[in-house]
Amino acid sequence: MISDPKSDESAKPCVICKKPQDPVLKPFCSKRCADIDLNRWLSGNYVIPGGAPPPEGVDDEE
């Protein structure tokens, strides 16, 4: 039995509060949850891991 991917996505909960997603606002259920997520990005709560930056003035071509 093959499932419909669109119905699977609508069954996923909101990434913030776990309520059912709104198809217009997915992956969120409301504008409020979308704003909470945006605030987390802008305030630096979400960080993409990476290495330390190279010291200034040092070229990688040497």
C-alpha positions as CSV (number, residue, x, y, z in Angstrom):
1,M,0.0,0.0,0.0
2,I,1.5,3.4,-1.1
3,S,0.7,6.4,1.1
4,D,0.1,9.9,-0.3
5,P,3.0,12.1,0.7
6,K,0.8,15.2,1.0
7,S,-1.4,13.5,3.6
8,D,1.7,12.3,5.5
9,E,2.9,15.9,5.7
10,S,-0.4,17.2,7.0
11,A,-0.3,14.6,9.7
12,K,3.0,15.9,11.1
13,P,2.7,18.2,14.1
14,C,3.7,21.8,14.3
15,V,7.5,22.0,15.0
16,I,6.9,24.5,17.9
17,C,3.8,23.4,19.8
18,K,3.0,20.0,18.3
19,K,-0.6,20.9,17.2
20,P,-1.7,19.9,13.6
21,Q,0.0,21.9,10.9
22,D,-1.8,24.5,8.8
23,P,-1.1,23.8,5.1
24,V,-0.7,27.5,4.4
25,L,1.8,28.0,7.3
26,K,3.6,24.6,7.3
27,P,5.6,23.5,9.2
28,F,3.7,25.6,11.7
29,C,0.1,25.6,12.9
30,S,-0.3,29.4,13.3
31,K,1.4,32.7,12.7
32,R,2.3,32.8,16.4
33,C,4.4,29.6,16.1
34,A,6.0,31.0,12.9
35,D,6.9,34.2,14.7
36,I,8.4,32.2,17.7
37,D,10.6,30.3,15.3
38,L,11.7,33.5,13.5
39,N,12.6,35.0,16.9
40,R,14.7,32.0,17.8
41,W,16.7,32.4,14.6
42,L,17.1,36.1,15.0
43,S,18.1,35.9,18.7
44,G,20.8,33.2,17.9
45,N,19.1,30.3,19.7
46,Y,19.5,28.2,16.5
47,V,23.1,27.8,15.6
48,I,24.6,25.8,12.7
49,P,27.6,24.0,14.0
50,G,30.9,24.7,12.3
51,G,34.6,25.1,13.0
52,A,36.3,28.1,14.3
53,P,37.0,30.8,11.7
54,P,40.6,31.2,10.6
55,P,42.6,34.0,12.2
56,E,42.3,37.3,10.4
57,G,45.2,38.2,8.1
58,V,46.1,34.5,7.3
59,D,45.6,33.4,3.7
60,D,44.5,29.8,2.9
61,E,46.6,29.9,-0.3
62,E,50.0,29.8,1.5
